[in-house]
Amino acid sequence: MSSMKELHQRACDNDQDSYIDPDSGYIVLTSKAHLKRGICCGNACRHCPFEYINVPAANKEKLNNQ
């Protein structure tokens, strides 16, 4: 099975805004989709291109410990 990085890259290469996480079945937005939005939403998204600028500090700690 493909890694998350490979799935993300494939979706971006195909100009898709999302892909399906094979483990959870959830829709995952690509970094391209986030860039279209233009700002960090604060939800600690997997492919946030904005360095999680609007993510609360407590949630950033969780990201750093993964």
BAVEXMAR-381146 format. One line per field, with one value per residue: x, y, z of N, C-alpha, C in turn. Coordinates in Angstrom, 2 decimals, padded with zeros to 5 digits. Example, Ala and Ser with C-alpha at 12.3 -4.5 7.8 and 13.67 -1.06 7.14 Angstrom:
2
n_c1 <- c(013.19, 012.85)
n_c2 <- c(-005.69, -002.25)
n_c3 <- c(007.80, 007.08)
ca_c1 <- c(012.30, 013.67)
ca_c2 <- c(-004.50, -001.06)
ca_c3 <- c(007.80, 007.14)
c_c1 <- c(013.20, 012.90)
c_c2 <- c(-003.30, 000.03)
c_c3 <- c(007.80, 007.87)
***
This chain:
66
n_c1 <- c(000.84, 000.41, 002.35, 001.40, 002.65, 003.19, 000.57, -000.40, 001.34, 000.67, -002.02, -001.68, -000.14, -002.07, -003.75, -005.72, -007.80, -007.99, -007.59, -008.35, -007.86, -006.49, -006.52, -008.37, -010.50, -011.26, -011.57, -008.80, -007.38, -005.28, -002.10, -002.30, -005.05, -005.32, -003.74, -005.31, -007.38, -006.04, -005.29, -004.33, -006.50, -006.56, -006.99, -005.04, -004.32, -003.21, -001.56, -000.85, 000.24, 000.99, 002.48, 001.05, 000.07, -002.28, -003.07, -003.99, -001.78, -001.71, -002.54, -000.51, 001.58, 000.80, 001.11, 003.87, 004.68, 004.11)
n_c2 <- c(-001.19, 002.30, 004.98, 007.72, 010.03, 009.42, 009.08, 011.66, 013.10, 011.97, 012.77, 015.56, 015.77, 015.05, 017.17, 017.14, 017.99, 016.50, 013.30, 009.89, 008.63, 005.57, 004.05, 005.17, 005.97, 008.54, 011.76, 013.53, 016.66, 018.10, 019.85, 021.69, 022.24, 023.52, 025.77, 027.06, 027.90, 029.76, 030.40, 029.23, 027.00, 026.24, 023.67, 021.76, 020.32, 017.59, 018.16, 020.86, 023.84, 026.11, 026.10, 025.54, 027.87, 028.95, 027.06, 026.09, 026.33, 024.07, 022.03, 022.08, 021.02, 018.34, 017.67, 017.86, 015.72, 013.46)
n_c3 <- c(000.00, -000.59, 000.80, 002.94, 002.10, -000.58, -001.56, -001.20, -002.90, -005.38, -005.62, -005.71, -008.05, -009.88, -009.85, -007.85, -005.11, -002.86, -001.19, -000.35, 002.85, 003.32, 005.66, 007.49, 005.92, 005.69, 004.08, 002.95, 002.75, 000.27, 000.15, -001.88, -001.94, 000.51, 000.05, -001.85, -000.21, 001.32, 003.93, 007.18, 008.76, 011.37, 012.27, 012.46, 010.12, 008.10, 005.83, 006.00, 004.59, 005.84, 008.11, 010.42, 011.65, 012.83, 014.64, 017.88, 020.72, 022.47, 020.79, 018.93, 020.39, 020.51, 017.82, 017.57, 019.07, 017.65)
ca_c1 <- c(000.00, 001.17, 002.49, 000.63, 003.42, 002.97, -000.82, -000.49, 002.02, -000.12, -003.19, -001.21, 000.26, -003.29, -004.55, -006.84, -007.78, -008.05, -007.48, -008.95, -006.93, -006.89, -006.70, -009.57, -011.57, -011.55, -011.04, -007.67, -007.08, -003.89, -001.54, -002.85, -006.38, -005.11, -003.24, -006.46, -008.11, -005.23, -004.96, -004.43, -007.82, -006.38, -007.40, -003.86, -004.47, -002.03, -000.69, -000.92, 001.43, 001.12, 003.21, 000.10, 000.11, -003.50, -003.38, -003.73, -000.51, -001.88, -002.63, 000.81, 002.35, 000.41, 001.73, 005.30, 004.92, 003.71)
ca_c2 <- c(000.00, 003.54, 005.80, 008.98, 010.97, 009.04, 009.39, 013.11, 013.54, 011.53, 013.65, 016.87, 015.62, 014.93, 018.37, 016.81, 018.72, 015.58, 011.86, 009.11, 007.94, 004.16, 003.47, 005.67, 006.23, 009.97, 012.61, 014.33, 017.74, 018.26, 021.18, 022.57, 022.66, 024.49, 027.00, 027.73, 028.55, 030.94, 030.64, 028.06, 026.95, 025.98, 022.31, 020.88, 019.45, 016.79, 018.76, 022.32, 024.51, 027.38, 025.83, 025.45, 029.17, 029.23, 025.93, 026.41, 025.82, 022.73, 021.09, 022.03, 020.08, 017.01, 017.47, 017.67, 014.43, 012.34)
ca_c3 <- c(000.00, -000.71, 002.00, 002.91, 001.27, -001.98, -001.89, -001.30, -004.11, -006.53, -005.70, -006.18, -009.46, -010.67, -009.57, -006.98, -003.84, -001.73, -001.42, 000.73, 003.73, 003.24, 006.99, 008.16, 004.98, 005.69, 003.02, 003.39, 001.82, -000.14, 000.39, -002.91, -001.49, 001.59, -000.56, -002.47, 000.89, 001.55, 005.33, 008.06, 009.40, 012.79, 012.61, 012.42, 008.96, 007.79, 004.81, 006.14, 004.06, 006.56, 009.36, 011.54, 012.31, 013.61, 015.50, 019.28, 021.25, 023.02, 019.67, 018.31, 021.20, 020.07, 016.51, 017.77, 019.73, 016.77)
c_c1 <- c(000.89, 001.25, 001.65, 001.33, 003.19, 001.54, -001.01, 000.14, 001.23, -001.34, -002.78, -000.83, -000.95, -004.26, -005.82, -006.68, -007.76, -007.76, -008.10, -007.84, -007.35, -007.13, -008.01, -010.77, -011.95, -010.96, -009.95, -007.40, -005.60, -003.41, -002.05, -004.23, -006.26, -004.62, -004.35, -007.27, -007.37, -004.83, -005.10, -005.77, -007.73, -006.73, -006.26, -003.96, -003.13, -001.06, -000.74, 000.36, 001.74, 001.80, 002.32, -000.01, -001.12, -003.92, -003.05, -002.47, -000.63, -001.93, -001.29, 001.71, 002.06, 001.07, 003.23, 005.63, 004.53, 004.92)
c_c2 <- c(001.25, 004.27, 007.07, 010.00, 010.69, 009.36, 010.89, 013.60, 013.17, 012.43, 015.02, 016.83, 015.56, 016.09, 018.07, 017.59, 017.79, 014.16, 011.17, 008.42, 006.47, 003.52, 003.88, 005.82, 007.70, 010.67, 013.49, 015.39, 017.81, 019.67, 022.17, 023.10, 023.72, 025.83, 027.78, 028.48, 029.83, 031.21, 029.34, 028.11, 026.65, 024.58, 021.29, 019.86, 018.80, 017.48, 020.29, 022.97, 025.82, 027.23, 025.90, 026.75, 029.46, 028.07, 026.32, 025.70, 024.39, 021.68, 020.99, 021.06, 018.66, 016.68, 017.16, 016.32, 013.23, 011.75)
c_c3 <- c(000.00, 000.62, 001.84, 002.02, -000.21, -002.42, -002.08, -002.60, -005.36, -006.72, -006.22, -007.66, -010.38, -010.45, -008.77, -005.67, -002.64, -002.19, -000.22, 001.54, 003.76, 004.62, 007.63, 007.23, 004.90, 004.46, 003.62, 002.34, 001.51, 000.21, -000.66, -002.52, -000.39, 001.03, -001.25, -001.42, 001.30, 002.99, 006.12, 008.79, 010.89, 013.22, 012.57, 011.29, 008.59, 006.84, 004.82, 005.60, 004.80, 007.92, 010.59, 012.33, 013.19, 014.52, 016.94, 019.80, 021.77, 021.91, 018.94, 019.07, 020.77, 018.72, 016.66, 018.39, 018.87, 016.08)
***
